Amino acid sequence: MPNSPKLKLISFVLCPFVQRAVIVLRHKGVDFDIEYIDIANKPQWYLDKVPTGKVPALFVGDEVLFESAIINEYLDETTPPPLLSTDPWQRAQQRAWINYSDQLLMGQYAMMTAQNEDEFKERKEKLFATALPLAAKVAGPYFSGDAFSLVDAAVAPFLMRLSLLPSVRDELLGRVAADSAFPAWMERLLPLDTVKGSVKPEFAELWKAFFKERGVTLSLAA
Ligand SMILES: N[C@@H](CCC(=O)N[C@@H](CS)C(=O)NCC(=O)O)C(=O)O
């Protein structure tokens, strides 16, 4: 984007939707600034600019773009090579799974904020029921095959958080088919620099501290 102003991403430090955009910015080698806001107490300038009031938002000068999947497609189109298939059917499939993966991020948050053991179990089962169809579609080594794509960027934040809960992760891994490419996919994505570096170094502690105050999951499943 040679003629565009430097991009600025508005973030909340633990937000998985923001992390999707950071992964793509890093993967593409785009220079950007990041500004953190408190989403429990959003600044008025943000509410004035961003109609959803949610993060992430990408500022290009005074102009703003919101919704993580849309931000990522914009970044993808403006900084080649593309991270979506050039085949219309495959590209549509990728978009469908990106859209689907929103439920993983929301289901994971719901599980993390369960208030008692029954609620935790119920939300965990719901999360697994969402994760298993996606796990079954992993082609390997990346979601769509040989190349890293926007689907990998969209799901990696879920996988990173899953890895912070070893007993939940292992239970899910125990339910995927024996020949599934899902476990190897997870192992391949998480150590990537673009993924590892997409959160603050102290992310695991911050994430656990946040949910320790808000739910029972960490006492039951950490
Ligand atoms: N569909 C949105 C979801 C973004 C989202 O839910 N962000 C959360 C933080 S992780 C947020 O801003 N919550 C504050 C609110 O809902 O007011 C996207 O993909 O960007």
The ligand as an SDF file (V2000), in Angstrom:
LIG
                    3D

 20 19  0  0  0  0  0  0  0  0999 V2000
  -17.3050  -10.1120   14.5960 N   0  0  0  0  0  0  0  0  0  0  0  0
  -16.3100   -9.2890   15.2440 C   0  0  0  0  0  0  0  0  0  0  0  0
  -16.2160   -9.7010   16.7040 C   0  0  0  0  0  0  0  0  0  0  0  0
  -15.2440   -8.8050   17.4790 C   0  0  0  0  0  0  0  0  0  0  0  0
  -15.4710   -8.9120   18.9870 C   0  0  0  0  0  0  0  0  0  0  0  0
  -16.4280   -9.5410   19.4770 O   0  0  0  0  0  0  0  0  0  0  0  0
  -14.5860   -8.2540   19.7460 N   0  0  0  0  0  0  0  0  0  0  0  0
  -14.7760   -8.2050   21.1860 C   0  0  0  0  0  0  0  0  0  0  0  0
  -13.4590   -8.3450   21.9350 C   0  0  0  0  0  0  0  0  0  0  0  0
  -12.6960   -9.8940   21.6620 S   0  0  0  0  0  0  0  0  0  0  0  0
  -15.3010   -6.8270   21.5570 C   0  0  0  0  0  0  0  0  0  0  0  0
  -14.9120   -5.8310   20.9830 O   0  0  0  0  0  0  0  0  0  0  0  0
  -16.1790   -6.7870   22.5640 N   0  0  0  0  0  0  0  0  0  0  0  0
  -16.6990   -5.5430   23.0660 C   0  0  0  0  0  0  0  0  0  0  0  0
  -18.1420   -5.3780   22.7860 C   0  0  0  0  0  0  0  0  0  0  0  0
  -18.7960   -6.3230   22.2880 O   0  0  0  0  0  0  0  0  0  0  0  0
  -18.6650   -4.3130   23.0690 O   0  0  0  0  0  0  0  0  0  0  0  0
  -14.9730   -9.4420   14.4970 C   0  0  0  0  0  0  0  0  0  0  0  0
  -14.7460  -10.5000   13.9060 O   0  0  0  0  0  0  0  0  0  0  0  0
  -14.1870   -8.4810   14.4700 O   0  0  0  0  0  0  0  0  0  0  0  0
  1  2  1  0
  2  3  1  0
  2 18  1  0
  3  4  1  0
  4  5  1  0
  5  6  2  0
  5  7  1  0
  7  8  1  0
  8  9  1  0
  8 11  1  0
  9 10  1  0
 11 12  2  0
 11 13  1  0
 13 14  1  0
 14 15  1  0
 15 16  2  0
 15 17  1  0
 18 19  2  0
 18 20  1  0
M  END
$$$$
